Protein backbone atom coordinates (compact mmCIF):
# COMPACT_ATOMS: atom_id res chain seq x y z
CA UNK A 1 0.00 0.00 0.00
CA UNK A 2 1.22 3.49 -0.77
CA UNK A 3 2.33 5.57 2.18
CA UNK A 4 0.39 8.87 2.22
CA UNK A 5 3.09 10.42 4.41
CA UNK A 6 5.65 10.19 1.59
CA UNK A 7 6.67 13.66 0.42
CA UNK A 8 5.49 15.36 3.60
CA UNK A 9 8.65 17.48 3.80
CA UNK A 10 8.88 18.22 0.08
CA UNK A 11 10.10 21.86 -0.14
CA UNK A 12 8.20 22.31 -3.40
CA UNK A 13 5.01 22.32 -1.34
CA UNK A 14 5.83 25.51 0.53
CA UNK A 15 3.15 28.19 0.29
CA UNK A 16 4.18 31.75 -0.50
CA UNK A 17 3.08 34.58 1.76
CA UNK A 18 0.52 36.49 -0.29
CA UNK A 19 -1.47 38.33 2.37
CA UNK A 20 -0.61 40.25 5.49
CA UNK A 21 -1.01 37.69 8.28
CA UNK A 22 -3.69 38.79 10.77
CA UNK A 23 -3.13 38.53 14.49
CA UNK A 24 -4.05 35.20 16.02
CA UNK A 25 -7.22 34.98 18.04
CA UNK A 26 -6.19 34.57 21.68
CA UNK A 27 -7.83 31.61 23.40
CA UNK A 28 -7.19 32.76 26.97
CA UNK A 29 -10.35 33.82 28.78
CA UNK A 30 -12.73 32.22 26.28
CA UNK A 31 -14.54 28.92 26.33
CA UNK A 32 -14.36 26.73 23.23
CA UNK A 33 -17.95 27.63 22.44
CA UNK A 34 -17.07 31.34 22.57
CA UNK A 35 -14.00 30.73 20.39
CA UNK A 36 -16.11 28.92 17.80
CA UNK A 37 -18.60 31.76 17.62
CA UNK A 38 -15.89 34.44 17.32
CA UNK A 39 -13.99 32.49 14.64
CA UNK A 40 -17.12 31.80 12.62
CA UNK A 41 -17.86 35.53 12.62
CA UNK A 42 -14.32 36.19 11.39
CA UNK A 43 -14.77 33.67 8.59
CA UNK A 44 -18.15 35.11 7.63
CA UNK A 45 -16.68 38.62 7.40
CA UNK A 46 -13.39 37.68 5.75
CA UNK A 47 -12.03 40.49 3.54
CA UNK A 48 -10.77 39.60 0.06
CA UNK A 49 -12.59 36.29 0.33
CA UNK A 50 -12.33 35.42 -3.37
CA UNK A 51 -8.61 36.16 -3.50
CA UNK A 52 -7.95 34.21 -0.32
CA UNK A 53 -9.90 31.24 -1.61
CA UNK A 54 -7.91 31.33 -4.85
CA UNK A 55 -4.64 31.27 -2.88
CA UNK A 56 -5.87 28.36 -0.77
CA UNK A 57 -7.00 26.60 -3.96
CA UNK A 58 -3.45 26.86 -5.29
CA UNK A 59 -1.95 25.59 -2.02
CA UNK A 60 -4.29 22.60 -1.92
CA UNK A 61 -3.65 21.80 -5.57
CA UNK A 62 0.12 21.67 -4.94
CA UNK A 63 -0.47 19.35 -1.99
CA UNK A 64 -2.77 17.02 -3.93
CA UNK A 65 -0.39 16.71 -6.87
CA UNK A 66 2.36 15.44 -4.55
CA UNK A 67 0.23 12.80 -2.80
CA UNK A 68 0.61 9.08 -3.38
CA UNK A 69 -2.67 7.60 -2.26
CA UNK A 70 -5.61 5.49 -3.38
CA UNK A 71 -8.37 7.26 -1.45
CA UNK A 72 -8.91 10.84 -0.24
CA UNK A 73 -11.62 11.72 2.24
CA UNK A 74 -13.18 15.14 1.73
CA UNK A 75 -16.28 17.02 2.92
CA UNK A 76 -19.17 19.05 1.55
CA UNK A 77 -18.60 22.63 2.66
CA UNK A 78 -21.24 24.29 4.82
CA UNK A 79 -21.53 27.33 7.07
CA UNK A 80 -19.17 29.37 4.90
CA UNK A 81 -16.33 26.81 5.09
CA UNK A 82 -13.65 26.64 2.44
CA UNK A 83 -14.81 24.33 -0.37
CA UNK A 84 -12.04 21.79 -0.99
CA UNK A 85 -14.18 19.51 -3.15
CA UNK A 86 -13.95 21.67 -6.27
CA UNK A 87 -10.12 21.55 -6.26
CA UNK A 88 -10.08 17.84 -5.45
CA UNK A 89 -12.37 17.01 -8.37
CA UNK A 90 -10.52 19.31 -10.77
CA UNK A 91 -7.10 17.84 -9.97
CA UNK A 92 -8.48 14.30 -9.89
CA UNK A 93 -9.96 14.66 -13.36
CA UNK A 94 -6.76 16.18 -14.75
CA UNK A 95 -4.67 13.33 -13.30
CA UNK A 96 -7.18 10.76 -14.59
CA UNK A 97 -8.38 9.80 -11.14
CA UNK A 98 -5.45 8.18 -9.36
CA UNK A 99 -7.63 8.16 -6.24
CA UNK A 100 -11.19 7.58 -5.09
CA UNK A 101 -13.09 10.30 -3.25
CA UNK A 102 -14.82 9.42 0.02
CA UNK A 103 -17.38 11.64 1.75
CA UNK A 104 -18.52 11.36 5.37
CA UNK A 105 -21.92 10.07 6.39
CA UNK A 106 -22.68 11.15 9.95
CA UNK A 107 -24.44 8.76 12.34
CA UNK A 108 -25.59 10.91 15.29
CA UNK A 109 -27.22 7.99 17.09
CA UNK A 110 -23.82 6.26 17.20
CA UNK A 111 -21.88 9.52 17.66
CA UNK A 112 -19.77 8.44 14.74
CA UNK A 113 -19.29 8.74 11.00
CA UNK A 114 -18.23 6.52 8.13
CA UNK A 115 -16.88 7.33 4.68
CA UNK A 116 -18.62 6.34 1.48
CA UNK A 117 -17.27 6.28 -2.06
CA UNK A 118 -18.53 9.19 -4.15
CA UNK A 119 -17.85 10.46 -7.66
CA UNK A 120 -18.62 13.88 -9.17
CA UNK A 121 -22.18 13.96 -10.45
CA UNK A 122 -23.53 11.43 -7.98
CA UNK A 123 -26.47 12.58 -5.89
CA UNK A 124 -26.09 14.28 -2.52
CA UNK A 125 -28.71 15.13 0.07
CA UNK A 126 -28.80 17.09 3.30
CA UNK A 127 -27.84 14.95 6.25
CA UNK A 128 -27.54 15.69 9.98
CA UNK A 129 -26.60 19.29 10.77
CA UNK A 130 -27.63 20.24 7.21
CA UNK A 131 -24.37 18.96 5.68
CA UNK A 132 -24.72 17.24 2.31
CA UNK A 133 -23.72 13.61 2.07
CA UNK A 134 -24.07 10.81 -0.49
CA UNK A 135 -27.63 9.62 -1.07
CA UNK A 136 -26.42 6.03 -1.38
CA UNK A 137 -23.55 4.37 0.43
CA UNK A 138 -23.06 1.27 -1.66
CA UNK A 139 -19.34 1.16 -0.91
CA UNK A 140 -17.88 2.12 2.46
CA UNK A 141 -14.16 2.88 2.21
CA UNK A 142 -11.37 4.09 4.48
CA UNK A 143 -9.46 7.19 3.32
CA UNK A 144 -5.68 7.19 3.48
CA UNK A 145 -5.67 11.00 3.34
CA UNK A 146 -8.35 13.13 4.97
CA UNK A 147 -9.14 16.78 4.18
CA UNK A 148 -10.57 18.33 7.34
CA UNK A 149 -12.45 21.64 7.69
CA UNK A 150 -11.37 23.83 10.59
CA UNK A 151 -13.30 26.45 12.53
CA UNK A 152 -9.98 27.32 14.10
CA UNK A 153 -6.46 25.90 14.35
CA UNK A 154 -3.19 26.33 16.21
CA UNK A 155 0.30 26.27 14.74
CA UNK A 156 1.00 22.91 16.39
CA UNK A 157 -1.84 21.30 14.44
CA UNK A 158 -4.55 21.42 17.09
CA UNK A 159 -7.95 21.85 15.47
CA UNK A 160 -11.07 23.53 16.74
CA UNK A 161 -14.15 22.00 15.15
CA UNK A 162 -17.84 22.41 15.85
CA UNK A 163 -17.74 20.46 19.11
CA UNK A 164 -19.28 17.17 18.00
CA UNK A 165 -16.00 15.24 18.14
CA UNK A 166 -16.79 13.23 15.01
CA UNK A 167 -13.36 13.57 13.42
CA UNK A 168 -11.52 12.84 16.66
CA UNK A 169 -13.53 9.67 17.23
CA UNK A 170 -13.12 8.56 13.62
CA UNK A 171 -9.35 9.03 13.76
CA UNK A 172 -8.90 7.49 17.20
CA UNK A 173 -7.73 4.13 15.84
CA UNK A 174 -6.48 5.27 12.43
CA UNK A 175 -2.94 6.44 13.06
CA UNK A 176 -1.85 6.01 9.43
CA UNK A 177 -4.39 8.46 7.99
CA UNK A 178 -2.68 11.66 6.83
CA UNK A 179 -4.80 14.61 7.96
CA UNK A 180 -4.77 17.95 6.14
CA UNK A 181 -6.66 20.79 7.80
CA UNK A 182 -8.01 23.63 5.68
CA UNK A 183 -8.58 27.08 7.12
CA UNK A 184 -8.02 30.79 6.63
CA UNK A 185 -5.24 32.76 8.32
CA UNK A 186 -7.83 34.72 10.30
CA UNK A 187 -8.86 31.54 12.13
CA UNK A 188 -5.47 30.87 13.73
CA UNK A 189 -5.71 30.58 17.52
CA UNK A 190 -2.97 31.33 20.01
CA UNK A 191 -2.92 29.36 23.25
CA UNK A 192 -5.44 26.72 22.23
CA UNK A 193 -5.24 24.04 24.92
CA UNK A 194 -5.32 20.37 23.91
CA UNK A 195 -8.07 18.15 25.25
CA UNK A 196 -7.52 14.43 25.93
CA UNK A 197 -9.33 13.33 22.76
CA UNK A 198 -7.63 15.82 20.41
CA UNK A 199 -5.49 14.46 17.57
CA UNK A 200 -3.34 17.18 16.00
CA UNK A 201 -3.53 17.54 12.23
CA UNK A 202 -0.47 16.51 10.27
CA UNK A 203 -0.67 19.56 7.98
CA UNK A 204 -2.70 22.77 8.05
CA UNK A 205 -3.02 24.78 4.86
CA UNK A 206 -4.11 28.39 4.79
CA UNK A 207 -4.02 30.98 2.02
CA UNK A 208 -0.48 31.97 2.99
CA UNK A 209 1.11 29.18 5.04
CA UNK A 210 1.70 25.46 5.26
CA UNK A 211 2.00 24.32 8.86
CA UNK A 212 3.47 20.94 9.80
CA UNK A 213 2.84 19.26 13.12
CA UNK A 214 6.01 19.86 15.23
CA UNK A 215 6.64 16.15 15.78
CA UNK A 216 7.12 15.83 12.03
CA UNK A 217 9.26 18.86 11.31
CA UNK A 218 11.62 21.12 13.29
CA UNK A 219 10.12 24.27 11.75
CA UNK A 220 7.11 25.39 9.75
CA UNK A 221 7.07 25.50 5.98
CA UNK A 222 6.70 29.04 4.73
CA UNK A 223 8.73 30.65 7.52
CA UNK A 224 10.73 33.64 6.40
HELIX and SHEET records of a PDB file:
HELIX    1   1 UNK A   11  UNK A   13  5                                   3    
HELIX    2   2 UNK A   32  UNK A   44  1                                  13    
HELIX    3   3 UNK A   49  UNK A   66  1                                  18    
HELIX    4   4 UNK A   85  UNK A   94  1                                  10    
HELIX    5   5 UNK A  108  UNK A  110  5                                   3    
HELIX    6   6 UNK A  128  UNK A  130  5                                   3    
HELIX    7   7 UNK A  166  UNK A  171  1                                   6    
HELIX    8   8 UNK A  185  UNK A  187  5                                   3    
HELIX    9   9 UNK A  214  UNK A  216  5                                   3    
SHEET    1   A 2 UNK A  25  UNK A  26  0                                        
SHEET    2   A 2 UNK A 189  UNK A 190  1                                        
SHEET    1   B 7 UNK A 112  UNK A 118  0                                        
SHEET    2   B 7 UNK A 100  UNK A 107 -1                                        
SHEET    3   B 7 UNK A  71  UNK A  74  1                                        
SHEET    4   B 7 UNK A 145  UNK A 149  1                                        
SHEET    5   B 7 UNK A 178  UNK A 182  1                                        
SHEET    6   B 7 UNK A 203  UNK A 205  1                                        
SHEET    7   B 7 UNK A 210  UNK A 212 -1                                        
SHEET    1   C 2 UNK A 124  UNK A 126  0                                        
SHEET    2   C 2 UNK A 132  UNK A 134 -1                                        
SHEET    1   D 2 UNK A 152  UNK A 153  0                                        
SHEET    2   D 2 UNK A 159  UNK A 160 -1                                        
END                                                                             
